[in-house]
Amino acid sequence: MNKGQRIIKLPDEVVSKIAAGEVVVNPASVVKELVENSIDAGATSIEVQIKDGGKSYIKVSDNGSGMSKEDLLLAVQRYTTSKISSIEDIYNITSYGFRGEALASIGEVSRLVITTSNGNESNKLEMVGGKIVKVIETYRDRGTTVEVFDLFFNIPARRKFLSSEKIERRMVIEVIERFLLTKPGIKFLFKVDDEVIYNAPPSNLSERFKLVFPEVKSFEEIDSCKDGVIKISGIISSPQFFRKNRSGQLFFVNGRFVLDNLLHLALERGYGEALTEGTHPYAVIFIEVPPREVDVNIHPQKLQVKFSEPRMVYDAIARCVRDTLRKFEGFRLFVEKIETHVAKQIASTNDNQDESKTLHINGINGNKTVFRDAERAVEQSDTPKVREPGYPFEGVAGYETKYQSAKNYQKPFDFTTSRQPSALFPHVVSPTNLEKVGEFTIVKNRYVLFEDSDGIVIVDFHAAHERVIYEQLKERQFQVVNLLIPVEFSIGKSLASVLESLENELKELGFSLEMEKSENSIKVVLKSIPSLLKITQAQETLIEMLEEYRIPFNKPKSILHVLASKACKTAVRTGDKLSTDEVRMLLDEIKRRNLLTCPHGRPIMLKITFDQLDSYFERR
């Protein structure tokens, strides 16, 4: 505090704006609060509509109990609610809204119109920047409609930091999908700019799960699983169906969506060794505990909760998931019959693609060198790493330790950073200075050894080939392959929103596609792919690329980096037999480009000088 500066009481207008900022952070948070109010009002049908990603217009309409004029005037004031009346009630919360901030906060930062009827009277209220402009009588059926115009119109600095229309729209879609899952008995109609995104009649959890995650073909419901006062229910996917991040895992505590990293770890602990490293299954988990055993009032947006006995909750989730996994009858193959003419096209396309039976790279003199492609894409290790079995609960501390390790799964790698090789004989070697003497030696179809002018060089062939593919992508050294028979598959609405935002960038990389939309599904028709991908990898690669952009705070550096990471699976894999010509020409390419690491940062080569060898063997 500066000398002489006095403490003052903030004006009510400033206080209200600060309070509003805690609850209303973007259009998605507005939709969440309004839909929760509709659910608390007993609505069986809810309609949501947004325009401009929700920045210019949001409407939530329901057939709930509605309000009288007296209640309507109170509802837009701060700290007014019908859900609690005393401090004790806070510890017995069974409704969504109870803090009495939502409508008042939304009204402070927008132009708000509420039309409501309790069956006896109908009224309409208009509010601008927190001030009531007028209240008039009107007519509507029983229920409430809330319209929000020009969000943050009176706080330009806050409006400036809103994301693009497409990103804001995607976040609203994800909020709606959570309600679809947690309230399958309620009808939802969701529109974006007059286009119907979801028109979901009342159904059950399984149907809603298939609606939100159409890519998951094998899942099981968790039977009513109790552990003392804790009840776990929901759906988990077969280990075959997973994402590279945890965006397919949703947790609800007493019907309220929550964020808790330890819940994710408890879920995956239940899967145990069924999961390979770095894969995260789909799951929708409902946790029911007595209201007095959970504090839902620790976060302004009620996104976080605090359990009185967290260990019991995490242990219950792991056990219930483990029991449900026994329902899966082993891993199944989900294939569709391929017609003869389609099979011929796949074979023909593969023969014509640069990377299919052969992979071409440009040599030093521009001549194309041929490398056989792997029959399937695998990681560098010979066998996939699996999680260690061990079902006993390790406690909260154990989960926190594993969480620190698990966070590494989602860290984007900076491809521009070259990591120096570490080995018994660490030695920085510049590929441009290599002078091969004598013949190559190929060890275990994995490493290439040869004598240099002043030492021995060891090259990881797979890592080197990955880097060459990446460089080709950077320099656009690939062709666009048009598919005679397009590849068709379905994706969820939120993932489709990501696809729309990246459509131009994908086109530049060789992906030509169309999206066929209906009320409750999106079909992607893929018509062309870059030549560095096999047709059998196109769908998986495209979806993985979209998933990388799904989480705003984990946005990759560029879509080129993402495609490069996925395309590197086509590199010659460990164990493939190599010819001397293939090795020689790949090393020429490494030398020409002066490559040190693969796209993931692993070293390509190691050099042991003769001086180092002499020193090690005490020859001097």
Secondary structure, DSSP 8 states (H G I E B T S, - for coil): --TT-------HHHHHHHHHHHH-SSHHHHHHHHHHHHHHTT-SEEEEEEEGGGTSEEEEEE-S----HHHHHHHTSTT--SS-SSGGGGGG--SS--SS-HHHHHHHTSEEEEEEE-SS-EEEEEEETTEEEEEEE---SSEEEEEEESTTTT-HHHHHTS--HHHHHHHHHHHHHHHHHH-TTSEEEEEETTEEEEEE-S--HHHHHHHH-TT---EEEEEEEEETTEEEEEEEE-TTSEESSSTTEEEEETTEEE--HHHHHHHHHHHGGGSBTT-EE-EEEEEE--GGGEE--SSTTS---EESSHHHHHHHHHHHHHHHHTTS-S---------HHHHHHHHHHHHHSTTSSEEEEE-TTS-EEEEE--SS---SSSS--B-----S--HHHHHHHHHHHHGGGG----TT------SSS-----GGG---EEEEEEETTTEEEEEETTEEEEEEHHHHHHHHHHHHHHTT---EEEEEEEEEEEE-HHHHHHHHHTHHHHHHTT-EEEEEE-SS-EEEEEEEEETTS-GGGHHHHHHHHHHHTTSGGG--S-HHHHHHHHHGGGS--TT----HHHHHHHHHHHHHHT--B-TTS-BSEEEEEHHHHHHHTT--
